[in-house]
Amino acid sequence: MSAVVEDIQRPERSKPLIARIDWVKASPWLYTIALFAIWEASVRVFDLPYTVLPAPSRIFAALYQYWSPIWKNSLQTLYTTTLGFLMAVVGGLALGLFIGWSKVIYAGLYPLMIGFNAVPKVAVVPILVIWFGIGAVPAMLTAFLISFFPIVVNVATGLATIEPETEDVLRALGAKKIDIMLKVGIPRSMPYFFGSLKVAITLAFVGSVVSETVASNYGLGNLMSSAQSQFNVPLVFAGLLALAVEGIVMYSIMAWVEKRMTGWAHRSTMSH
């Protein structure tokens, strides 16, 4: 019995190093390192030309060599993406609440929203250029357009899935439509809303880069397009790497916000 007590009270630092590692937190870093290691080895073993697939070592060298333009253009892309995303959050939440307010409105506008989302946003960029010229505005609006739909759909779905039994009980107790929406509908839709932000922010980056590729003199999209025209493939991949880092950081922020705001809506078993 005393041996069991001593084992329980053993200090954490006395455990083997491998037992003290938080593998859940370490796994993203380990998998990323493994990916780059396999990538590097494959390029060297198969002797692939860097104009086809550069090794990670060449990509990191390009990242170091062109650090200044990559940094400046990354900030530009982050700026336009963030503005477009914030516009989508405000507009998507407002329209989602409006659509979810009534089944008639939901049935009437939802097909229009699907048709709007089916239009490739790259086809809209030339129109935005005609309206606003070349620059940050088309990139910002493209980020807004492409990230707008997931937010609207998720908020409207959260409102539209209120159980009829719940509404009947609340109406029997004298609750009005606005009371049901404020007390039940909106809180119920919040997990859908905050969950959609993770999808929307990644799509916003796609919209910004697509627009910057064809309608801007700044941003990572323009940088990669220029590098591609000069057959500087390592710089193209360096731009992709910078874009991936920005996307991961913003996704992590949205995931943190979701956990903070709607942790009550998730089962504790999901964290294991």
Phi, psi and omega per residue, in radians:
M1 nan -0.748 3.125
S2 -1.112 -0.574 3.116
A3 -1.145 -0.664 3.122
V4 -1.155 -0.746 3.133
V5 -1.105 -0.739 3.128
E6 -1.116 -0.649 3.131
D7 -1.171 -0.634 3.132
I8 -1.210 -0.654 -3.079
Q9 -1.528 0.057 3.141
R10 -1.080 2.299 -3.138
P11 -1.030 2.600 -3.127
E12 -1.042 -0.617 -3.074
R13 -1.236 -0.287 3.140
S14 -1.425 -0.175 3.109
K15 -1.290 2.704 3.073
P16 -1.029 2.648 -3.090
L17 -1.011 -0.732 -3.089
I18 -1.149 -0.460 3.128
A19 -1.395 -0.334 -3.122
R20 -1.588 -0.130 -3.119
I21 -1.345 2.294 3.031
D22 -1.482 1.679 -3.022
W23 -1.175 -0.472 3.111
V24 -1.138 -0.780 3.129
K25 -1.309 -0.531 -3.096
A26 -1.426 -0.387 -3.034
S27 -1.047 -0.694 3.097
P28 -1.040 -0.708 3.129
W29 -1.194 -0.720 -3.118
L30 -1.156 -0.745 3.124
Y31 -1.151 -0.669 3.110
T32 -1.136 -0.781 3.105
I33 -1.085 -0.721 3.120
A34 -1.105 -0.699 3.125
L35 -1.058 -0.846 -3.137
F36 -1.151 -0.618 3.129
A37 -1.149 -0.779 3.108
I38 -1.138 -0.708 3.109
W39 -1.045 -0.870 -3.131
E40 -1.057 -0.798 -3.119
A41 -1.131 -0.703 -3.118
S42 -1.131 -0.735 3.127
V43 -1.101 -0.715 -3.119
R44 -1.275 -0.698 -3.121
V45 -1.162 -0.771 -3.100
F46 -1.572 -0.012 3.069
D47 0.929 0.892 -3.129
L48 -1.355 2.363 3.099
P49 -1.157 2.542 -3.089
Y50 -1.191 -0.318 3.085
T51 -1.303 -0.241 3.090
V52 -1.745 -0.960 3.110
L53 -2.577 1.760 3.138
P54 -1.254 2.588 3.074
A55 -1.257 2.695 3.100
P56 -0.951 -0.579 3.121
S57 -1.083 -0.684 3.095
R58 -1.214 -0.637 -3.132
I59 -1.152 -0.781 3.117
F60 -1.166 -0.571 3.065
A61 -1.140 -0.708 3.089
A62 -1.172 -0.623 3.100
L63 -1.095 -0.671 3.111
Y64 -1.274 -0.716 -3.092
Q65 -1.176 -0.709 -3.083
Y66 -1.877 0.575 -3.056
W67 -1.014 -0.756 -3.083
S68 -1.079 -0.931 3.118
P69 -1.148 -0.594 3.116
I70 -1.126 -0.744 -3.139
W71 -1.110 -0.824 -3.108
K72 -1.127 -0.769 -3.126
N73 -1.252 -0.520 3.068
S74 -1.132 -0.735 3.098
L75 -1.097 -0.670 3.121
Q76 -1.123 -0.793 3.124
T77 -1.122 -0.714 3.115
L78 -1.114 -0.659 3.138
Y79 -1.127 -0.907 -3.113
T80 -1.165 -0.662 3.140
T81 -1.149 -0.768 -3.121
T82 -1.118 -0.755 3.116
L83 -1.111 -0.811 3.111
G84 -1.080 -0.677 3.127
F85 -1.167 -0.747 3.122
L86 -1.108 -0.674 3.052
M87 -1.079 -0.703 3.134
A88 -1.173 -0.641 3.116
V89 -1.096 -0.859 -3.120
V90 -1.154 -0.902 -3.111
G91 -1.167 -0.703 -3.132
G92 -1.158 -0.703 3.113
L93 -1.143 -0.765 -3.136
A94 -1.115 -0.831 -3.122
L95 -1.212 -0.618 3.102
G96 -1.093 -0.719 3.086
L97 -1.151 -0.658 3.131
F98 -1.161 -0.777 -3.128
I99 -1.176 -0.689 -3.119
G100 -1.349 -0.103 -3.114
W101 -1.139 -0.655 -3.059
S102 -2.420 2.495 3.094
K103 -1.142 -0.537 3.119
V104 -1.182 -0.794 3.112
I105 -1.120 -0.724 3.125
Y106 -1.038 -0.831 -3.116
A107 -1.164 -0.563 -3.102
G108 -1.398 -0.705 -3.041
L109 -1.599 -0.425 -3.066
Y110 -1.053 -0.770 3.087
P111 -1.065 -0.624 3.108
L112 -1.145 -0.674 3.110
M113 -1.133 -0.689 3.109
I114 -1.125 -0.755 3.108
G115 -1.103 -0.693 3.097
F116 -1.099 -0.753 -3.109
N117 -1.228 -0.440 -3.124
A118 -1.266 -0.331 3.125
V119 -1.275 2.125 3.111
P120 -1.038 2.238 -3.067
K121 -1.188 -0.417 3.090
V122 -1.131 -0.456 3.103
A123 -1.325 -0.317 -3.139
V124 -1.503 -0.405 -3.076
V125 -0.979 -0.798 3.111
P126 -1.017 -0.612 3.103
I127 -1.161 -0.732 3.110
L128 -1.117 -0.602 3.097
V129 -1.145 -0.707 3.113
I130 -1.099 -0.699 -3.085
W131 -1.345 -0.726 -2.980
F132 -2.085 -0.081 -3.133
G133 1.399 3.082 3.138
I134 -1.386 2.375 3.122
G135 2.679 -2.697 -3.054
A136 -1.351 -0.463 -3.058
V137 -1.103 -0.838 3.091
P138 -1.043 -0.656 3.117
A139 -1.137 -0.738 3.135
M140 -1.128 -0.762 -3.131
L141 -1.214 -0.598 3.085
T142 -1.161 -0.712 3.059
A143 -1.067 -0.697 3.107
F144 -1.115 -0.831 -3.068
L145 -1.124 -0.681 -3.046
I146 -1.402 -0.415 -3.137
S147 -1.732 -0.076 -3.074
F148 -1.255 -0.764 -3.007
F149 -1.092 -0.838 -3.126
P150 -1.017 -0.637 -3.133
I151 -1.195 -0.792 3.128
V152 -1.045 -0.840 -3.077
V153 -1.094 -0.763 -3.091
N154 -1.189 -0.724 3.117
V155 -1.146 -0.799 -3.141
A156 -1.109 -0.665 3.112
T157 -1.139 -0.716 3.107
G158 -1.067 -0.657 3.120
L159 -1.321 -0.620 -3.043
A160 -1.351 -0.221 -3.073
T161 -1.769 0.336 3.023
I162 -1.140 2.287 -3.111
E163 -1.096 2.325 3.115
P164 -1.011 -0.578 3.133
E165 -1.094 -0.684 3.124
T166 -1.115 -0.768 3.112
E167 -1.095 -0.723 -3.129
D168 -1.093 -0.739 -3.139
V169 -1.135 -0.776 -3.129
L170 -1.142 -0.670 3.108
R171 -1.177 -0.642 3.120
A172 -1.139 -0.480 3.108
L173 -1.498 0.037 3.073
G174 1.684 0.163 -3.133
A175 -1.302 2.478 3.073
K176 -1.610 3.035 -3.128
K177 -1.024 -0.756 -3.114
I178 -1.160 -0.601 3.110
D179 -1.159 -0.722 3.126
I180 -1.116 -0.706 -3.128
M181 -1.174 -0.756 -3.068
L182 -1.287 -0.693 -3.040
K183 -1.519 -0.518 -3.055
V184 -2.112 -0.901 -3.001
G185 -1.078 -0.957 -3.085
I186 -1.134 -0.823 3.068
P187 -1.032 -0.620 3.141
R188 -1.194 -0.566 -3.099
S189 -1.432 -0.222 -3.082
M190 -1.082 -0.730 3.052
P191 -1.040 -0.658 3.083
Y192 -1.129 -0.748 -3.099
F193 -1.116 -0.928 -3.096
F194 -1.198 -0.530 3.044
G195 -1.158 -0.618 -3.137
S196 -1.220 -0.375 -3.124
L197 -1.110 -0.587 3.133
K198 -1.140 -0.671 3.096
V199 -1.273 -0.739 -3.051
A200 -1.126 -0.682 -3.080
I201 -1.186 -0.632 3.101
T202 -1.205 -0.668 3.088
L203 -1.176 -0.573 3.126
A204 -1.087 -0.678 3.082
F205 -1.109 -0.689 3.099
V206 -1.051 -0.796 -3.140
G207 -1.086 -0.762 -3.136
S208 -1.087 -0.819 -3.079
V209 -1.174 -0.696 3.109
V210 -1.054 -0.776 3.139
S211 -1.197 -0.718 3.140
E212 -1.121 -0.490 -3.138
T213 -1.131 -0.613 -3.030
V214 -2.038 -0.234 -2.983
A215 -2.446 0.594 3.125
S216 -2.716 2.680 3.059
N217 -1.763 0.096 -3.117
Y218 -2.397 2.951 3.080
G219 1.714 2.872 -3.113
L220 -1.154 -0.567 3.104
G221 -1.085 -0.793 3.097
N222 -1.144 -0.697 3.124
L223 -1.069 -0.800 -3.131
M224 -1.207 -0.620 3.096
S225 -1.132 -0.743 3.107
S226 -1.143 -0.723 3.125
A227 -1.139 -0.636 3.122
Q228 -1.149 -0.697 3.132
S229 -1.150 -0.389 3.112
Q230 -1.740 0.149 -3.124
F231 1.000 0.532 3.077
N232 -1.614 1.319 -3.041
V233 -1.136 -0.692 3.086
P234 -1.002 -0.657 3.109
L235 -1.186 -0.612 3.078
V236 -1.063 -0.801 3.139
F237 -1.206 -0.569 3.073
A238 -1.111 -0.701 3.063
G239 -1.113 -0.703 3.084
L240 -1.099 -0.686 3.119
L241 -1.120 -0.761 3.099
A242 -1.084 -0.707 3.120
L243 -1.126 -0.707 3.126
A244 -1.101 -0.713 3.134
V245 -1.106 -0.788 3.109
E246 -1.050 -0.759 -3.136
G247 -1.109 -0.728 3.134
I248 -1.127 -0.745 -3.131
V249 -1.102 -0.823 -3.129
M250 -1.173 -0.660 3.080
Y251 -1.080 -0.738 3.137
S252 -1.102 -0.678 3.104
I253 -1.113 -0.766 3.120
M254 -1.133 -0.659 3.101
A255 -1.145 -0.656 3.101
W256 -1.156 -0.747 3.107
V257 -1.090 -0.754 3.125
E258 -1.050 -0.771 -3.128
K259 -1.137 -0.679 -3.137
R260 -1.217 -0.661 -3.016
M261 -1.563 -0.528 -3.037
T262 -2.283 0.531 3.112
G263 -1.057 -0.498 3.133
W264 -1.136 -0.379 -3.041
A265 -1.560 -0.062 -3.067
H266 -1.960 2.439 3.086
R267 -1.178 2.509 -3.136
S268 -1.130 -0.458 -3.115
T269 -1.199 -0.327 -3.120
M270 -1.223 -0.331 -3.123
S271 -1.453 -0.103 -3.097
H272 -1.758 nan nan
